[in-house]
Amino acid sequence: MERTEMDALRLDAVTEASLSRLSQGLIGSEVLRIAAEIRSLIAQGHPVCNLTVGDFDPREFPPPRRLLTGVQKALEDGHTNYPPSNGVLELREAVVRFYRREFGLEYPVESVLIAGGARPLIYATYRALVDPGDAVAFPVPSWNNNHYCYLTGARGIPIEVTRDSRFHPTPAQIRSLLPQVRLLALNTPLNPTGTAIETEVLAEICSDLVTENVRRAAQGERAVFLMFDQVYWSLEFDRWEPISPPALVPGCAPYVVMLDAISKSLASTGLRVGWSVAAPAITQRMSDLLGHVGAWAPKAEQVATAAFIDDAEAFAGFRRDMHRRLRDRLDRLHRGFTGMGERGLPVEAIEPEGTLYLSARFDLFGRRYEGKEIRTNEDIRRLLLHGAGIGVVPFQAFGLEREDGWFRLSVGGATVEAIENGLDRLKSLLDRVER
């Protein structure tokens, strides 16, 4: 049968102008855009040390074997249906025991909400606590707070941080903003920098939070809250005993939402299990919201996670092994950059403190390569990728606007051999950059 013009699917009749204003204003992930560029180069046969995406290659960092066999057993036992919208009870109870054991905190099970990783919980925190037009303060660089502000209609207040404060806000910066914000978002160790907040700094911020809420209560004003993203806490190298706002300043507990997941601690990014711990009134509203969205963690994965985090010895053993393998890769990068800097090449890096990230600065501004002047972080990124086969992400992908040469390097998907070869290519490239 001959097709007519009317038979054709005219999908191009729908343009972006037809979509909602919200969707038209969305900015896609810069990290994923860079990762797609790298995949194209690799497909063309170019050698690339990919230090971009904050994920783990399971060939290099497999999840705990017991966790995976637990998922398989849970599936065989019939856990293939919908989970409760707030999470299976055995996992919520396991999280209560986990926080008692690891953090020294005592929460009721009504405080715990399970979801498909930390991302839905971040969104639910914003939605439960922030009205359109309310202010949210967060450090830059930091992961995706600018986008969550956009999605919820919040007024973002970026706090520019520097290496001098380990890329975390200072108490003075926070104190000046607390009277005008509804939510403060902190993450430690921090994505993208891999640096941890100092205990005394966090304690002072939490004390100020309590003071501000005492003032607000006296004035009949709504409280200010702290969203404390601790997804990387177990990957901090030099602090085995974790810190948390409620443990440092118990009076702040009603105003803190703590977020965690197995994505990084158990190298299980694809299993999609995360949880929040907060005052029951907050948890209930977050649960109601996610119940409509359906952002649930798969039931079998929840059952397996409950069994694994209840095993203190297994959790600690996997944690030590992750430290060893991540530190090896991060230290190799740091030593390589330090050696180049000592030779006078324009690169520096912060000594690894944990996570899978290293912060490095390439001070190439005003220099020239093959006759072209280097002016922006994007110029540097493309030079490193196409000139040395090193894939990195500029801090601009995490809300920072200034051009300062700082980049995030993620080792979760890189072999030791790829890192060593990438460092050799980088050294050769920097030797050829004109001063």
Backbone torsions as a table, in degrees:
resi	resn	phi	psi	omega
1	MET	NA	133.2	-178.7
2	GLU	-77.3	130.1	-179.5
3	ARG	-81.1	142.1	175.8
4	THR	-104.9	169.7	179.1
5	GLU	-60.6	-32.2	-179.2
6	MET	-69.9	-25.0	179.5
7	ASP	-72.5	-24.5	-174.2
8	ALA	-68.5	145.7	176.6
9	LEU	-84.8	102.7	-176.1
10	ARG	-85.6	68.3	-177.0
11	LEU	-67.9	-22.5	-179.1
12	ASP	-75.0	-1.0	176.8
13	ALA	-70.4	-21.2	177.7
14	VAL	-94.3	117.3	179.1
15	THR	-110.1	173.0	-179.7
16	GLU	-61.7	-30.0	179.9
17	ALA	-63.3	-18.0	-179.6
18	SER	-82.0	-12.6	-172.2
19	LEU	-88.2	173.8	-179.8
20	SER	-68.1	156.2	177.7
21	ARG	-63.1	-35.3	178.5
22	LEU	-60.3	-48.8	-177.2
23	SER	-67.8	-33.9	179.5
24	GLN	-66.9	-27.9	-178.5
25	GLY	-90.7	-4.3	-179.4
26	LEU	-66.2	142.1	174.7
27	ILE	-109.2	124.5	179.8
28	GLY	-69.2	166.3	-178.5
29	SER	-68.4	122.0	176.2
30	GLU	-65.6	-36.1	-179.7
31	VAL	-62.9	-44.9	-179.5
32	LEU	-67.6	-33.1	176.7
33	ARG	-63.9	-44.7	179.0
34	ILE	-65.1	-40.6	179.4
35	ALA	-61.4	-37.8	178.3
36	ALA	-64.9	-38.9	177.2
37	GLU	-62.1	-40.0	-179.6
38	ILE	-68.0	-42.0	178.1
39	ARG	-58.6	-37.6	178.9
40	SER	-64.4	-42.1	178.9
41	LEU	-64.5	-42.1	179.7
42	ILE	-63.3	-40.4	179.5
43	ALA	-63.4	-26.7	177.9
44	GLN	-84.3	-0.5	176.5
45	GLY	94.4	7.7	179.8
46	HIS	-79.5	137.9	175.7
47	PRO	-74.6	124.6	-178.4
48	VAL	-134.9	130.8	169.3
49	CYS	-93.9	103.3	-172.2
50	ASN	-86.4	107.2	-178.8
51	LEU	-116.7	38.9	-172.7
52	THR	-103.4	-65.7	-168.0
53	VAL	-75.8	136.6	178.9
54	GLY	-80.2	66.1	-177.2
55	ASP	-137.9	170.9	178.5
56	PHE	-113.3	134.5	168.5
57	ASP	-77.3	117.2	-176.4
58	PRO	-63.7	-16.0	174.8
59	ARG	-73.8	-25.9	179.2
60	GLU	-99.8	-35.5	-177.9
61	PHE	-132.5	75.1	179.5
62	PRO	-72.0	148.8	173.7
63	PRO	-64.2	167.1	177.4
64	PRO	-57.7	134.0	-179.7
65	ARG	-59.2	-39.1	-179.2
66	ARG	-63.6	-35.4	178.4
67	LEU	-65.2	-43.8	-178.8
68	LEU	-66.6	-42.4	177.8
69	THR	-67.8	-29.6	175.8
70	GLY	-65.5	-38.6	176.6
71	VAL	-63.7	-45.4	-179.8
72	GLN	-60.9	-43.2	-180.0
73	LYS	-65.6	-40.5	179.4
74	ALA	-62.9	-37.7	176.2
75	LEU	-64.8	-44.2	180.0
76	GLU	-65.1	-28.9	179.3
77	ASP	-81.7	0.3	173.5
78	GLY	98.3	14.1	179.7
79	HIS	-84.4	64.1	-176.8
80	THR	-116.1	3.5	-178.6
81	ASN	-97.7	-178.0	178.2
82	TYR	-59.1	137.8	169.3
83	PRO	-82.5	164.7	169.5
84	PRO	-55.8	146.3	-172.9
85	SER	-64.7	-22.6	177.5
86	ASN	-100.1	5.4	178.1
87	GLY	109.4	151.0	178.4
88	VAL	-65.2	143.0	-173.5
89	LEU	-61.4	-38.6	-176.9
90	GLU	-64.7	-31.2	176.3
91	LEU	-75.6	-40.7	178.1
92	ARG	-60.8	-41.4	177.4
93	GLU	-67.7	-36.4	177.4
94	ALA	-65.2	-37.3	177.7
95	VAL	-64.4	-39.5	175.9
96	VAL	-58.1	-46.4	178.6
97	ARG	-66.2	-37.2	179.7
98	PHE	-62.1	-44.0	-179.8
99	TYR	-70.9	-32.0	174.6
100	ARG	-65.8	-43.5	-175.9
101	ARG	-74.9	-46.8	-172.1
102	GLU	-87.4	-31.6	-173.4
103	PHE	-115.2	-10.4	-177.0
104	GLY	69.3	28.9	-177.7
105	LEU	-113.5	141.5	-179.1
106	GLU	-113.9	108.1	179.0
107	TYR	-120.8	150.3	172.8
108	PRO	-77.1	158.6	-179.7
109	VAL	-63.0	-23.9	178.7
110	GLU	-67.4	-12.4	178.7
111	SER	-84.3	-11.4	-170.1
112	VAL	-101.8	131.5	176.4
113	LEU	-128.2	131.2	179.6
114	ILE	-103.7	140.9	177.9
115	ALA	-148.8	178.0	-177.8
116	GLY	-78.6	68.3	-176.8
117	GLY	91.0	-177.8	-176.3
118	ALA	-80.5	-25.1	-174.3
119	ARG	-59.3	-49.4	178.1
120	PRO	-60.3	-31.3	-179.3
121	LEU	-72.0	-35.3	174.2
122	ILE	-62.7	-47.2	179.6
123	TYR	-61.1	-43.3	-179.5
124	ALA	-65.7	-34.8	177.0
125	THR	-62.7	-47.9	176.7
126	TYR	-57.2	-47.7	-175.4
127	ARG	-67.3	-35.5	-176.6
128	ALA	-76.4	-26.6	-171.3
129	LEU	-113.1	-20.4	-169.3
130	VAL	-119.2	127.5	173.0
131	ASP	-93.0	156.1	175.2
132	PRO	-53.7	132.3	-178.5
133	GLY	94.3	-19.0	175.5
134	ASP	-66.4	153.3	-177.7
135	ALA	-94.1	139.3	174.9
136	VAL	-125.3	126.1	179.1
137	ALA	-103.2	138.5	-179.6
138	PHE	-156.1	149.3	178.4
139	PRO	-73.5	150.7	167.6
140	VAL	-124.6	128.0	9.1
141	PRO	-78.8	147.8	168.2
142	SER	-161.2	165.5	-169.0
143	TRP	-85.4	110.3	161.1
144	ASN	68.3	5.6	178.0
145	ASN	-61.5	-36.1	178.6
146	ASN	-61.3	-36.7	179.8
147	HIS	-73.1	-38.8	178.0
148	TYR	-66.7	-33.9	174.1
149	CYS	-61.2	-44.1	179.7
150	TYR	-62.0	-45.9	-175.9
151	LEU	-64.8	-28.9	-176.2
152	THR	-103.9	-1.2	-179.6
153	GLY	77.1	14.7	178.9
154	ALA	-75.6	157.6	175.1
155	ARG	-96.0	105.9	-177.3
156	GLY	-75.0	137.1	173.8
157	ILE	-119.6	93.4	179.6
158	PRO	-69.1	136.4	176.2
159	ILE	-108.2	108.4	-179.4
160	GLU	-73.1	122.9	-178.1
161	VAL	-114.2	162.8	-175.3
162	THR	-132.8	172.6	178.1
163	ARG	-61.1	-31.3	-177.4
164	ASP	-59.6	-30.6	178.6
165	SER	-107.1	25.7	179.3
166	ARG	60.3	27.6	-179.4
167	PHE	63.5	25.6	173.2
168	HIS	-116.6	154.2	177.8
169	PRO	-64.9	150.9	174.2
170	THR	-87.3	156.4	175.4
171	PRO	-55.1	-37.5	-179.8
172	ALA	-63.7	-41.7	178.0
173	GLN	-61.1	-44.6	-178.7
174	ILE	-67.9	-42.8	-176.6
175	ARG	-58.6	-38.0	-178.3
176	SER	-71.4	-20.3	-176.3
177	LEU	-100.5	-22.7	-172.5
178	LEU	-53.4	-40.4	-178.0
179	PRO	-62.8	-18.3	-174.9
180	GLN	-111.1	0.7	-174.6
181	VAL	-112.3	156.9	173.6
182	ARG	-98.0	-28.5	-175.8
183	LEU	-144.2	137.6	172.2
184	LEU	-113.9	127.7	-178.5
185	ALA	-110.8	119.5	177.8
186	LEU	-126.6	150.4	-180.0
187	ASN	-141.4	124.4	176.8
188	THR	-146.9	139.1	-16.3
189	PRO	-53.8	151.4	-166.0
190	LEU	-88.6	132.0	164.9
191	ASN	-94.6	114.2	30.3
192	PRO	-107.9	-2.7	-165.7
193	THR	-85.0	-22.8	-176.7
194	GLY	76.9	8.8	-177.4
195	THR	-98.8	150.9	-176.5
196	ALA	-106.4	145.8	177.5
197	ILE	-74.5	145.7	178.9
198	GLU	-75.7	143.6	-176.8
199	THR	-55.7	-45.0	-176.8
200	GLU	-65.4	-35.5	179.5
201	VAL	-65.7	-47.5	-179.4
202	LEU	-63.7	-40.7	179.8
203	ALA	-61.6	-41.5	-179.7
204	GLU	-66.8	-40.7	177.6
205	ILE	-61.4	-43.0	-178.6
206	CYS	-67.2	-37.5	176.2
207	SER	-62.7	-41.6	177.6
208	ASP	-64.8	-34.9	177.3
209	LEU	-61.3	-44.6	178.5
210	VAL	-62.8	-46.1	179.9
211	THR	-58.6	-43.8	179.5
212	GLU	-63.6	-38.3	-178.9
213	ASN	-75.0	-28.3	171.8
214	VAL	-63.5	-42.8	178.0
215	ARG	-63.1	-43.5	-178.2
216	ARG	-65.5	-39.8	-179.8
217	ALA	-62.0	-39.4	179.5
218	ALA	-66.0	-28.8	-179.1
219	GLN	-94.7	0.4	-178.6
220	GLY	72.2	26.6	-178.7
221	GLU	-97.9	157.1	175.7
222	ARG	-68.1	151.0	-176.0
223	ALA	-74.1	162.3	169.3
224	VAL	-104.0	141.3	-174.7
225	PHE	-120.1	159.6	176.4
226	LEU	-116.7	120.1	169.9
227	MET	-93.1	113.2	-173.6
228	PHE	-109.1	99.7	-178.8
229	ASP	-85.2	109.8	-176.3
230	GLN	-117.3	32.1	-175.8
231	VAL	-59.7	-27.1	-176.5
232	TYR	-101.1	9.4	-171.1
233	TRP	-58.6	-37.8	-175.1
234	SER	-76.5	-8.6	179.6
235	LEU	-102.0	13.0	174.9
236	GLU	-80.5	123.6	-169.5
237	PHE	-71.8	-44.0	-166.7
238	ASP	-100.7	6.4	179.2
239	ARG	-134.9	92.6	-177.4
240	TRP	-70.0	-39.1	177.3
241	GLU	-84.1	115.0	-174.8
242	PRO	-72.1	156.3	173.2
243	ILE	-103.9	154.3	175.5
244	SER	-152.3	150.3	179.9
245	PRO	-55.4	-48.1	-177.9
246	PRO	-65.2	-29.6	178.2
247	ALA	-72.7	-34.7	-179.3
248	LEU	-77.8	-42.2	-177.8
249	VAL	-136.7	89.1	-175.7
250	PRO	-54.4	-29.8	-178.7
251	GLY	-65.1	-16.0	-179.5
252	CYS	-87.4	-7.0	-173.2
253	ALA	-52.7	-41.1	-179.3
254	PRO	-63.0	-20.1	-172.6
255	TYR	-107.6	13.6	-175.4
256	VAL	-119.1	131.6	170.2
257	VAL	-110.5	114.8	179.2
258	MET	-97.8	135.6	-176.9
259	LEU	-120.9	137.0	179.5
260	ASP	-150.6	168.1	-179.1
261	ALA	-164.8	166.2	176.9
262	ILE	-89.8	-0.6	-173.4
263	SER	-57.3	-47.3	-177.5
264	LYS	-98.1	-42.4	-176.4
265	SER	-62.9	-34.5	-178.9
266	LEU	-114.6	17.7	178.7
267	ALA	50.1	42.5	-172.5
268	SER	-125.0	53.2	-175.2
269	THR	-61.7	-30.9	-176.4
270	GLY	-88.4	-7.5	-179.0
271	LEU	-81.9	-19.9	170.7
272	ARG	58.7	61.7	174.2
273	VAL	-128.9	120.4	176.3
274	GLY	-141.4	169.2	179.6
275	TRP	-150.8	157.0	171.8
276	SER	-120.0	152.4	176.5
277	VAL	-132.0	122.1	-174.6
278	ALA	-158.3	178.5	173.2
279	ALA	-57.0	139.2	-175.8
280	PRO	-53.8	-34.6	-179.8
281	ALA	-64.1	-38.6	177.1
282	ILE	-68.8	-46.1	-178.1
283	THR	-58.5	-41.0	-178.4
284	GLN	-62.1	-44.0	-179.3
285	ARG	-70.2	-37.2	174.6
286	MET	-62.6	-39.9	178.8
287	SER	-64.7	-42.7	178.4
288	ASP	-60.0	-42.4	-179.0
289	LEU	-64.3	-49.4	-178.3
290	LEU	-70.1	-22.2	174.6
291	GLY	-63.4	-33.1	175.8
292	HIS	-77.3	-34.8	-179.0
293	VAL	-76.0	-33.8	-178.6
294	GLY	77.9	30.1	-177.8
295	ALA	-87.4	57.2	-174.3
296	TRP	-89.2	150.7	171.0
297	ALA	-76.7	143.0	179.0
298	PRO	-57.1	141.7	-172.7
299	LYS	-63.4	-43.7	-178.8
300	ALA	-61.6	-40.8	178.8
301	GLU	-65.4	-35.3	177.3
302	GLN	-64.5	-45.7	-179.8
303	VAL	-60.7	-44.7	-179.4
304	ALA	-66.9	-38.7	179.3
305	THR	-63.5	-41.0	179.1
306	ALA	-57.8	-44.9	-179.3
307	ALA	-66.3	-38.0	-175.6
308	PHE	-72.8	-46.5	-176.2
309	ILE	-72.1	-14.7	174.0
310	ASP	-74.9	-18.0	-179.5
311	ASP	-91.4	94.6	-175.2
312	ALA	-59.9	-40.5	-178.3
313	GLU	-67.1	-43.4	179.8
314	ALA	-65.1	-41.5	179.7
315	PHE	-63.5	-46.5	-179.3
316	ALA	-64.8	-39.0	179.6
317	GLY	-64.7	-43.0	178.2
318	PHE	-66.4	-38.1	178.9
319	ARG	-61.2	-44.8	178.8
320	ARG	-62.7	-39.5	-179.6
321	ASP	-67.2	-39.3	176.0
322	MET	-62.6	-42.5	177.3
323	HIS	-57.0	-46.8	-176.5
324	ARG	-61.5	-47.4	-174.7
325	ARG	-74.4	-38.3	177.7
326	LEU	-68.8	-43.7	-179.6
327	ARG	-61.3	-37.9	179.5
328	ASP	-58.4	-47.9	-178.6
329	ARG	-69.1	-44.3	-179.5
330	LEU	-65.0	-39.8	179.0
331	ASP	-65.1	-37.7	177.5
332	ARG	-60.8	-44.5	177.3
333	LEU	-62.9	-46.6	-177.6
334	HIS	-62.6	-44.2	178.2
335	ARG	-62.3	-40.6	179.8
336	GLY	-62.6	-46.0	179.9
337	PHE	-67.6	-39.5	179.1
338	THR	-62.7	-41.8	178.2
339	GLY	-63.0	-40.0	177.8
340	MET	-64.9	-41.4	178.7
341	GLY	-62.5	-38.1	178.9
342	GLU	-67.5	-23.2	175.8
343	ARG	-84.9	0.9	179.4
344	GLY	92.9	4.8	177.8
345	LEU	-78.5	149.1	-170.1
346	PRO	-82.0	63.5	180.0
347	VAL	-143.5	143.0	175.3
348	GLU	-144.9	159.7	179.3
349	ALA	-147.3	153.0	177.2
350	ILE	-87.0	136.5	179.5
351	GLU	-57.7	133.0	-175.1
352	PRO	-59.9	136.4	177.1
353	GLU	-115.1	-12.5	-178.7
354	GLY	150.2	-167.8	-175.0
355	THR	60.9	-158.9	174.2
356	LEU	-111.1	17.2	-172.5
357	TYR	-116.4	144.6	171.4
358	LEU	-124.6	136.0	174.9
359	SER	-96.0	127.7	179.9
360	ALA	-135.9	148.3	180.0
361	ARG	-120.8	129.7	177.4
362	PHE	-112.7	103.9	-175.0
363	ASP	-89.4	75.4	-175.5
364	LEU	-107.3	4.7	-176.4
365	PHE	-62.9	133.9	179.5
366	GLY	84.8	-9.7	176.6
367	ARG	-85.9	171.7	-175.5
368	ARG	-129.5	146.3	174.9
369	TYR	-136.8	123.0	-177.3
370	GLU	51.8	41.7	174.3
371	GLY	82.9	-3.2	-176.8
372	LYS	-107.0	132.1	-179.7
373	GLU	-76.6	141.1	178.9
374	ILE	-94.5	117.8	-172.8
375	ARG	-119.4	-26.2	-172.1
376	THR	-132.7	167.6	173.4
377	ASN	-60.8	-35.3	178.6
378	GLU	-65.9	-36.8	174.3
379	ASP	-60.2	-43.7	-179.5
380	ILE	-65.4	-45.4	-179.2
381	ARG	-58.0	-46.4	-178.4
382	ARG	-68.9	-34.6	177.2
383	LEU	-63.8	-45.7	-179.6
384	LEU	-64.1	-38.5	-177.8
385	LEU	-72.2	-50.3	-174.0
386	HIS	-85.9	-20.8	179.9
387	GLY	-96.1	-24.4	-177.3
388	ALA	-133.2	-1.1	-179.3
389	GLY	65.5	36.4	178.0
390	ILE	-116.1	117.6	179.4
391	GLY	-96.5	119.4	-178.9
392	VAL	-134.0	168.5	-178.1
393	VAL	-123.4	125.3	179.2
394	PRO	-71.8	153.5	178.8
395	PHE	-62.2	-18.1	176.3
396	GLN	-61.1	-24.0	177.8
397	ALA	-70.9	-7.1	-178.1
398	PHE	-121.7	33.5	170.9
399	GLY	91.0	-5.2	-178.9
400	LEU	-84.1	138.4	-178.1
401	GLU	-99.7	-31.5	-172.6
402	ARG	-70.4	149.2	178.5
403	GLU	-94.1	101.8	-175.5
404	ASP	-131.8	4.4	174.8
405	GLY	83.9	5.9	-179.8
406	TRP	-87.1	139.5	-177.9
407	PHE	-137.3	153.1	171.3
408	ARG	-97.0	133.8	175.0
409	LEU	-120.7	123.3	-176.8
410	SER	-110.3	127.0	-173.9
411	VAL	-100.8	3.5	-175.2
412	GLY	-63.9	-23.3	-178.5
413	GLY	-112.4	13.0	-173.8
414	ALA	-113.1	137.2	173.0
415	THR	-80.0	161.2	175.9
416	VAL	-60.6	-40.4	179.6
417	GLU	-63.0	-42.3	179.4
418	ALA	-63.1	-38.4	178.7
419	ILE	-65.3	-46.6	-179.6
420	GLU	-62.5	-44.3	179.3
421	ASN	-66.1	-38.1	178.3
422	GLY	-64.8	-38.2	177.7
423	LEU	-64.3	-39.3	177.7
424	ASP	-62.4	-43.7	179.8
425	ARG	-66.7	-37.5	179.8
426	LEU	-64.6	-43.5	179.5
427	LYS	-60.5	-41.9	178.7
428	SER	-63.6	-41.4	179.9
429	LEU	-63.8	-49.8	-176.3
430	LEU	-63.7	-30.1	175.7
431	ASP	-64.3	-24.5	-176.5
432	ARG	-95.7	-8.6	178.5
433	VAL	-72.5	131.1	-178.9
434	GLU	-78.9	138.8	179.0
435	ARG	-76.8	NA	NA
